[in-house]
Amino acid sequence: MDQPNAIVHFEIPADDVNRAMDFYQKTFGWKFNKFDMPTDSSTGGDPYYGVITTELDEKGMAKTPGAINGGLMKRKQPGQPFMNYINVDSIDESLETIKANGGTIYMPKTEIAPGMGWIACFIDPEKNMMGLHEMPAGMKAQSNSN
């Protein structure tokens, strides 16, 4: 995470998670890691699947410069879009800047799960939805030491 404000994660919502995983594995060779999530997490307790599109280093980050991995989860609402997440130092500050520049907050700062950081979602003036991701302080220090 050497570059601030870079897109660092994508997320695919699916009505049938197994069908989606089968499609992406057969089509692109992607691999999936299941994460059991607490009921008070952003998934509401449904499993979350890490999508591995590129080889990982010893810290679990993409080895290929510029490559990102993502996630796949059960769709929570009709029309839930494919999401890209932007790494930010402070979601709170970013949400204020987004509002000041004509964006709309769609989902306020929400903890992903203990120790995984926070996310928020916004809609830009062109009606595109994007996400923000803020890592916990301890993880920020580790990722900045790459």
Secondary structure, DSSP 8 states (H G I E B T S, - for coil): --STT-EEEEEEEESSHHHHHHHHHHHH--EEEEE---TTSTTTT--EEEEE-S-B-TTSSBSSTT---EEEEE--STT---EEEEE-S-HHHHHHHHHHTT-EEEEEEEE-STTS-EEEEEE-TTS-EEEEEE--HHHHHHHTT-
